Amino acid sequence: MAQSGQPAGLTAIASTAAIRDQARIDKANVYVPQVGQHGQHVPHEDVTGSMLVVLIRRHDEILGAVHIESELPDGFGKAEQTAVAEVADALAALL
């Protein structure tokens, strides 16, 4: 997983994993514009403002996920979400 900015603390893994799991369970992409207000949020030192999880899938099979975070609340607009979905589709075609 590529990261930039400040490193995430161990408790950050718990909340981000819960959001990634939500995407896999629901079989749907998940955008959390304000991570601090998400029901699965665990308070910690991490500065994640928003998170986007886009599934990499081929038909009904989930091959993986693209998970990106921003330090800004509502850091991913429709254009960014669409671009990440296009990247996920391209990765699915290569796998």
C-alpha positions in Angstrom: 0.0 0.0 0.0 1.5 3.3 -1.0 1.5 6.0 1.6 2.4 9.7 1.8 2.4 12.2 4.6 2.5 11.1 8.2 2.7 7.3 9.0 -0.5 5.7 10.3 -0.6 4.5 13.9 -1.6 1.0 14.8 -5.1 2.0 15.7 -5.5 3.5 12.3 -5.2 0.0 10.9 -8.3 -1.0 12.9 -10.5 1.7 11.5 -9.2 1.5 7.9 -9.5 -2.3 7.9 -13.1 -2.0 9.0 -13.9 0.3 6.2 -12.1 -2.0 3.6 -14.0 -4.9 5.1 -17.3 -3.0 4.6 -16.5 -2.6 0.9 -15.8 -6.3 0.5 -18.9 -7.4 2.5 -21.2 -4.9 0.7 -19.4 -5.7 -2.6 -19.4 -2.0 -3.3 -17.0 0.9 -3.4 -16.9 3.0 -0.2 -16.2 6.7 0.1 -15.9 8.1 3.6 -15.7 11.9 3.2 -15.1 12.5 7.0 -13.4 9.5 8.6 -13.8 11.0 12.1 -17.6 10.8 11.7 -17.7 7.2 10.4 -19.3 4.6 12.7 -16.2 2.4 12.6 -13.7 5.2 13.4 -11.2 4.6 16.1 -9.7 7.9 17.5 -6.0 7.9 17.2 -3.1 10.1 16.1 -3.6 9.4 12.4 -4.6 12.5 10.3 -6.8 10.7 7.8 -9.6 13.1 6.8 -11.3 11.1 4.1 -10.9 7.6 2.6 -11.8 6.0 -0.7 -11.9 2.2 -1.2 -12.6 1.0 -4.8 -12.9 -2.7 -5.5 -10.9 -4.4 -8.2 -13.3 -6.9 -9.6 -13.9 -9.2 -12.5 -17.6 -9.9 -12.9 -18.7 -11.1 -9.4 -15.1 -11.9 -8.2 -13.4 -9.4 -6.0 -9.6 -9.4 -6.8 -8.5 -6.7 -4.5 -9.1 -3.1 -3.7 -7.5 0.3 -4.3 -7.4 2.2 -0.9 -6.5 5.8 -0.8 -6.6 8.4 2.0 -6.5 12.2 2.2 -5.6 14.3 5.1 -8.4 16.6 4.0 -12.1 16.0 4.8 -14.0 15.3 1.6 -10.7 15.0 -0.2 -12.0 13.1 -3.2 -14.6 14.6 -5.6 -16.5 12.8 -8.3 -13.7 13.3 -10.8 -11.1 11.6 -8.5 -13.6 8.8 -7.6 -14.2 8.1 -11.3 -10.5 8.2 -12.1 -9.7 5.6 -9.3 -12.6 3.4 -10.6 -11.0 3.5 -14.0 -7.6 2.5 -12.6 -9.3 -0.4 -10.7 -11.0 -1.6 -13.9 -7.7 -1.4 -15.8 -6.0 -3.5 -13.0 -8.8 -6.1 -13.2 -8.2 -6.5 -16.9 -4.5 -7.1 -16.2 -4.9 -9.6 -13.4 
